Amino acid sequence: MGKSRGGKTLKLKERLEKVGDKMMQATQTQHIATTMIVETKELTRRFGTLTAVDALTLFVSTGEVFGLLGPNGAGKSTVIKMLTTLLPPTAGSAKVADFDIIHQAAQVRRMIGYVPQLLSADGALTGYENLLVFARLYEIPHQERDKRIHEALAFMNLADVADKLVGTYSGGMIRRLEIAQATLHQPQLLFLDEPTVGLDPLAREVVWEHLERLCADMGTTVFLTTHYMDEAERLCTRLAIMHLGKIAAMGTPAELKASIGGEEATLDDVFVHYAGGTLESGGSYRETARTRRTIRRLG
């Protein structure tokens, strides 16, 4: 009897995996027909004998919020580093805003904004001064800089603290400033690597609200990584779950829940099913140390 139950469980798992594959193919076909802002084909990155990203093929449509989920070490940050031209791929290709990430890297950088997981604002400068540095880096015309900076500060509700040192800001304020820095040149696409890591629930809510406004008011496309299922459910129109460098499943939150065959399924259940483990995987020593440094610096 035990063997019979085991066989049935294995067959059910195989059926669910087939459903997931079909769903991923269907959602890819659907989004190919729309305007693509990100397109990867067999994108691969190896570090010695380790394949961090394994033949990744995906599409992101203009105007959507695309979430990349996965346990630590799944390859999420490596994907973002390749798409933002910070890391060359070992094989495969990718285009961002129709520019090749290898041969047209400079054009790609003009079209994107990037907020890394680690702190990117200078605590020894004021909020205004941080934005001024980025305005110069993005070569925003001199006559437009002051206006752009004040508009960005107001949009992120930081106008009242514009002249205060960033070292006195809360973690949520710092993250909002970093988003303002990354969108000062009005990019078509914003990359966010773990945008609310280390923030308390109230600060996370405020960041979410501002990201939603950014998408609604500016039409910005967002590509983010996150470990928080509530964040993915709140923000993302479509998700991909990575496991061991590959895409294990892709679709809308509703499609992913339906794919595991339960009316009561949650994104937590989806994550555990496709990522091949639990949400409490913990990550490596280096990953844990990096996350704790980020939390400490964000306060």
BELFENMO-V598045 format. One line per field, one symbol per residue. burial: # if it has 9 or more other ideal C-beta (glycine too) atoms within 8 Angstrom, else .. A space follows every 10 residues. Layout:
BEGIN
burial = ???
END
This chain:
BEGIN
burial = .......... .#...#..## ..##.###.. #....##### .#####.... .######### ##.####### #..####### #####...#. .######.## #..##.###. #####.#... #...###### ######...# ....#..### .#####.#.. ##.###..#. ########## #####.#### #########. ..##.###.# #####....# ######..#. ###.##.### ###.###### ###.###### ....#.#.## ##.##..... ..#...##.# #.###..#.
END
